[in-house]
Amino acid sequence: MLNHKEVRSNRAELQNAANCHCDNCGENMIFAMQDNYHQFTVGIEDVLVCLRIAEANGAVPKLPNDWWVSIINRYHGVNVR
C-alpha cells in the first residue's frame, strides 16, 4: 500500500529532455527525471497517458478531440482513448 505522505515528499524533478528516436524503445522524446533516490526516464507517451488521465479527472481543462486525434496519429502506440 502506498504511503501518500512519503510519495508526496519524494517528487521527481525534470533534469533534461531529449528529442531522439530510440530503435529499442520506440520513444520520440525522453525526459530524464530524478527524485530523492533514483534517476530515471519517462517517455512522451507516458506523459500523454498521464495527461489524458488528468483530463478525465478534471485536473486540466478538456482538450479538443482533434488534438487527441493528432496525438494518436503521431504516436501510434499510445493508448489515450
N, CA and C atoms as an extended XYZ file, in Angstrom:
243
Properties=species:S:1:pos:R:3:atomname:S:1:resname:S:1:resid:I:1 pbc="F F F"
N         0.839       -1.183        0.000 N   MET     1
C         0.000        0.000        0.000 CA  MET     1
C         0.884        1.246        0.000 C   MET     1
N         0.476        2.246       -0.755 N   LEU     2
C         1.240        3.482       -0.862 CA  LEU     2
C         1.130        4.322        0.401 C   LEU     2
N         2.247        4.838        0.828 N   ASN     3
C         2.273        5.816        1.899 CA  ASN     3
C         2.236        7.180        1.210 C   ASN     3
N         1.058        7.812        1.174 N   HIS     4
C         0.872        9.035        0.403 CA  HIS     4
C         1.767       10.177        0.887 C   HIS     4
N         2.033       10.257        2.173 N   LYS     5
C         2.913       11.305        2.680 CA  LYS     5
C         4.322       11.111        2.131 C   LYS     5
N         4.797        9.869        2.123 N   GLU     6
C         6.118        9.551        1.595 CA  GLU     6
C         6.196        9.840        0.096 C   GLU     6
N         5.156        9.454       -0.624 N   VAL     7
C         5.126        9.664       -2.069 CA  VAL     7
C         5.170       11.158       -2.384 C   VAL     7
N         4.373       11.958       -1.681 N   ARG     8
C         4.341       13.404       -1.936 CA  ARG     8
C         5.663       14.081       -1.600 C   ARG     8
N         6.407       13.551       -0.639 N   SER     9
C         7.663       14.181       -0.264 CA  SER     9
C         8.836       13.714       -1.137 C   SER     9
N         8.578       12.821       -2.074 N   ASN    10
C         9.628       12.312       -2.956 CA  ASN    10
C         9.286       12.637       -4.413 C   ASN    10
N         9.061       13.908       -4.687 N   ARG    11
C         8.674       14.339       -6.025 CA  ARG    11
C         9.864       14.291       -6.973 C   ARG    11
N         9.591       13.886       -8.190 N   ALA    12
C        10.630       13.876       -9.223 CA  ALA    12
C        10.726       15.255       -9.858 C   ALA    12
N        11.929       15.615      -10.254 N   GLU    13
C        12.168       16.872      -10.946 CA  GLU    13
C        12.801       16.584      -12.297 C   GLU    13
N        12.421       17.391      -13.285 N   LEU    14
C        12.985       17.260      -14.621 CA  LEU    14
C        14.453       17.646      -14.596 C   LEU    14
N        15.301       16.789      -15.144 N   GLN    15
C        16.726       17.061      -15.248 CA  GLN    15
C        17.107       17.457      -16.677 C   GLN    15
N        16.435       16.846      -17.654 N   ASN    16
C        16.788       17.073      -19.049 CA  ASN    16
C        15.687       16.484      -19.928 C   ASN    16
N        15.547       17.026      -21.110 N   ALA    17
C        14.629       16.469      -22.098 CA  ALA    17
C        15.402       16.321      -23.398 C   ALA    17
N        15.189       15.222      -24.081 N   ALA    18
C        15.935       14.978      -25.314 CA  ALA    18
C        14.998       14.493      -26.404 C   ALA    18
N        15.117       15.096      -27.570 N   ASN    19
C        14.448       14.581      -28.758 CA  ASN    19
C        15.327       13.490      -29.320 C   ASN    19
N        14.789       12.324      -29.430 N   CYS    20
C        15.559       11.234      -30.007 CA  CYS    20
C        14.585       10.191      -30.504 C   CYS    20
N        15.062        9.335      -31.319 N   HIS    21
C        14.256        8.164      -31.671 CA  HIS    21
C        15.073        6.947      -31.303 C   HIS    21
N        14.598        6.266      -30.316 N   CYS    22
C        15.288        5.085      -29.815 CA  CYS    22
C        14.722        3.863      -30.533 C   CYS    22
N        15.562        3.178      -31.297 N   ASP    23
C        15.104        1.983      -32.006 CA  ASP    23
C        14.707        0.864      -31.052 C   ASP    23
N        15.293        0.852      -29.851 N   ASN    24
C        14.976       -0.196      -28.884 CA  ASN    24
C        13.631        0.039      -28.213 C   ASN    24
N        13.347        1.289      -27.839 N   CYS    25
C        12.107        1.546      -27.095 CA  CYS    25
C        11.054        2.237      -27.939 C   CYS    25
N        11.432        2.827      -29.087 N   GLY    26
C        10.474        3.468      -29.963 CA  GLY    26
C        10.039        4.852      -29.527 C   GLY    26
N        10.585        5.372      -28.438 N   GLU    27
C        10.189        6.697      -27.948 CA  GLU    27
C        10.782        7.797      -28.822 C   GLU    27
N        10.019        8.861      -29.029 N   ASN    28
C        10.481       10.007      -29.793 CA  ASN    28
C        11.035       11.105      -28.897 C   ASN    28
N        10.619       11.133      -27.651 N   MET    29
C        11.120       12.119      -26.711 CA  MET    29
C        11.188       11.477      -25.339 C   MET    29
N        12.316       11.703      -24.669 N   ILE    30
C        12.555       11.110      -23.347 CA  ILE    30
C        12.863       12.242      -22.370 C   ILE    30
N        12.296       12.159      -21.174 N   PHE    31
C        12.556       13.125      -20.116 CA  PHE    31
C        13.360       12.448      -19.019 C   PHE    31
N        14.522       13.005      -18.713 N   ALA    32
C        15.354       12.486      -17.621 CA  ALA    32
C        14.840       13.107      -16.327 C   ALA    32
N        14.553       12.278      -15.349 N   MET    33
C        13.974       12.712      -14.079 CA  MET    33
C        14.848       12.230      -12.935 C   MET    33
N        14.695       12.890      -11.792 N   GLN    34
C        15.389       12.448      -10.592 CA  GLN    34
C        14.526       12.772       -9.388 C   GLN    34
N        14.369       11.774       -8.502 N   ASP    35
C        13.709       12.011       -7.220 CA  ASP    35
C        14.778       11.939       -6.136 C   ASP    35
N        14.375       11.776       -4.903 N   ASN    36
C        15.347       11.749       -3.805 CA  ASN    36
C        16.282       10.540       -3.864 C   ASN    36
N        15.880        9.487       -4.563 N   TYR    37
C        16.631        8.230       -4.517 CA  TYR    37
C        17.051        7.682       -5.872 C   TYR    37
N        16.411        8.117       -6.959 N   HIS    38
C        16.602        7.469       -8.255 CA  HIS    38
C        16.763        8.480       -9.382 C   HIS    38
N        17.445        8.051      -10.416 N   GLN    39
C        17.435        8.725      -11.696 CA  GLN    39
C        16.712        7.793      -12.655 C   GLN    39
N        15.809        8.342      -13.457 N   PHE    40
C        15.027        7.508      -14.357 CA  PHE    40
C        14.539        8.344      -15.522 C   PHE    40
N        13.973        7.687      -16.512 N   THR    41
C        13.427        8.394      -17.661 CA  THR    41
C        11.934        8.143      -17.775 C   THR    41
N        11.258        9.096      -18.398 N   VAL    42
C         9.832        8.984      -18.700 CA  VAL    42
C         9.672        9.373      -20.167 C   VAL    42
N         9.019        8.522      -20.925 N   GLY    43
C         8.805        8.796      -22.343 CA  GLY    43
C         7.579        9.678      -22.570 C   GLY    43
N         7.573       10.337      -23.712 N   ILE    44
C         6.473       11.238      -24.069 CA  ILE    44
C         5.124       10.509      -24.057 C   ILE    44
N         5.105        9.254      -24.452 N   GLU    45
C         3.835        8.523      -24.485 CA  GLU    45
C         3.264        8.340      -23.083 C   GLU    45
N         4.126        8.105      -22.086 N   ASP    46
C         3.656        8.010      -20.701 CA  ASP    46
C         3.125        9.354      -20.210 C   ASP    46
N         3.799       10.430      -20.608 N   VAL    47
C         3.339       11.771      -20.231 CA  VAL    47
C         1.956       12.031      -20.820 C   VAL    47
N         1.750       11.631      -22.066 N   LEU    48
C         0.454       11.837      -22.715 CA  LEU    48
C        -0.653       11.024      -22.054 C   LEU    48
N        -0.345        9.796      -21.665 N   VAL    49
C        -1.329        8.981      -20.953 CA  VAL    49
C        -1.686        9.647      -19.623 C   VAL    49
N        -0.686       10.166      -18.914 N   CYS    50
C        -0.946       10.879      -17.651 CA  CYS    50
C        -1.807       12.114      -17.897 C   CYS    50
N        -1.539       12.832      -18.987 N   LEU    51
C        -2.340       13.996      -19.329 CA  LEU    51
C        -3.790       13.602      -19.585 C   LEU    51
N        -3.995       12.497      -20.275 N   ARG    52
C        -5.362       12.025      -20.558 CA  ARG    52
C        -6.086       11.673      -19.254 C   ARG    52
N        -5.383       11.036      -18.326 N   ILE    53
C        -5.974       10.698      -17.025 CA  ILE    53
C        -6.310       11.973      -16.259 C   ILE    53
N        -5.393       12.940      -16.285 N   ALA    54
C        -5.646       14.220      -15.611 CA  ALA    54
C        -6.860       14.916      -16.217 C   ALA    54
N        -6.974       14.879      -17.528 N   GLU    55
C        -8.123       15.476      -18.215 CA  GLU    55
C        -9.424       14.779      -17.800 C   GLU    55
N        -9.409       13.446      -17.790 N   ALA    56
C       -10.602       12.682      -17.428 CA  ALA    56
C       -11.046       12.944      -15.986 C   ALA    56
N       -10.092       13.296      -15.114 N   ASN    57
C       -10.407       13.560      -13.708 CA  ASN    57
C       -10.602       15.039      -13.405 C   ASN    57
N       -10.626       15.874      -14.434 N   GLY    58
C       -10.886       17.294      -14.255 CA  GLY    58
C        -9.714       18.097      -13.718 C   GLY    58
N        -8.511       17.526      -13.714 N   ALA    59
C        -7.344       18.234      -13.197 CA  ALA    59
C        -6.792       19.251      -14.198 C   ALA    59
N        -7.083       19.053      -15.473 N   VAL    60
C        -6.717       20.007      -16.522 CA  VAL    60
C        -7.950       20.219      -17.389 C   VAL    60
N        -8.034       21.358      -18.081 N   PRO    61
C        -9.185       21.586      -18.962 CA  PRO    61
C        -9.252       20.543      -20.079 C   PRO    61
N       -10.455       20.298      -20.555 N   LYS    62
C       -10.669       19.343      -21.645 CA  LYS    62
C        -9.975       19.853      -22.901 C   LYS    62
N        -9.209       18.958      -23.520 N   LEU    63
C        -8.528       19.280      -24.769 CA  LEU    63
C        -9.424       18.906      -25.944 C   LEU    63
N        -9.310       19.624      -27.057 N   PRO    64
C       -10.153       19.326      -28.222 CA  PRO    64
C        -9.915       17.912      -28.748 C   PRO    64
N       -10.986       17.291      -29.230 N   ASN    65
C       -10.875       15.930      -29.764 CA  ASN    65
C        -9.885       15.853      -30.911 C   ASN    65
N        -9.848       16.879      -31.787 N   ASP    66
C        -8.914       16.798      -32.909 CA  ASP    66
C        -7.459       16.874      -32.444 C   ASP    66
N        -7.213       17.473      -31.280 N   TRP    67
C        -5.855       17.459      -30.729 CA  TRP    67
C        -5.483       16.027      -30.357 C   TRP    67
N        -6.397       15.328      -29.689 N   TRP    68
C        -6.133       13.933      -29.314 CA  TRP    68
C        -5.980       13.054      -30.560 C   TRP    68
N        -6.772       13.307      -31.596 N   VAL    69
C        -6.647       12.535      -32.838 CA  VAL    69
C        -5.256       12.742      -33.436 C   VAL    69
N        -4.766       13.980      -33.411 N   SER    70
C        -3.418       14.227      -33.947 CA  SER    70
C        -2.351       13.516      -33.109 C   SER    70
N        -2.554       13.431      -31.807 N   ILE    71
C        -1.629       12.704      -30.930 CA  ILE    71
C        -1.653       11.216      -31.254 C   ILE    71
N        -2.837       10.663      -31.407 N   ILE    72
C        -2.976        9.236      -31.738 CA  ILE    72
C        -2.323        8.946      -33.091 C   ILE    72
N        -2.491        9.845      -34.055 N   ASN    73
C        -1.870        9.654      -35.373 CA  ASN    73
C        -0.357        9.764      -35.310 C   ASN    73
N         0.154       10.642      -34.456 N   ARG    74
C         1.600       10.821      -34.353 CA  ARG    74
C         2.258        9.687      -33.574 C   ARG    74
N         1.636        9.293      -32.472 N   TYR    75
C         2.180        8.242      -31.596 CA  TYR    75
C         1.251        7.035      -31.672 C   TYR    75
N         1.466        6.217      -32.659 N   HIS    76
C         0.539        5.110      -32.967 CA  HIS    76
C         0.332        4.148      -31.800 C   HIS    76
N         1.348        3.972      -30.961 N   GLY    77
C         1.245        3.012      -29.872 CA  GLY    77
C         0.605        3.558      -28.610 C   GLY    77
N         0.410        4.871      -28.524 N   VAL    78
C        -0.090        5.457      -27.291 CA  VAL    78
C        -1.585        5.184      -27.144 C   VAL    78
N        -1.983        4.740      -25.960 N   ASN    79
C        -3.376        4.410      -25.690 CA  ASN    79
C        -3.988        5.524      -24.831 C   ASN    79
N        -4.547        6.531      -25.490 N   VAL    80
C        -5.104        7.670      -24.761 CA  VAL    80
C        -6.625        7.766      -24.895 C   VAL    80
N        -7.241        6.710      -25.335 N   ARG    81
C        -8.706        6.749      -25.513 CA  ARG    81
C        -9.435        6.514      -24.230 C   ARG    81
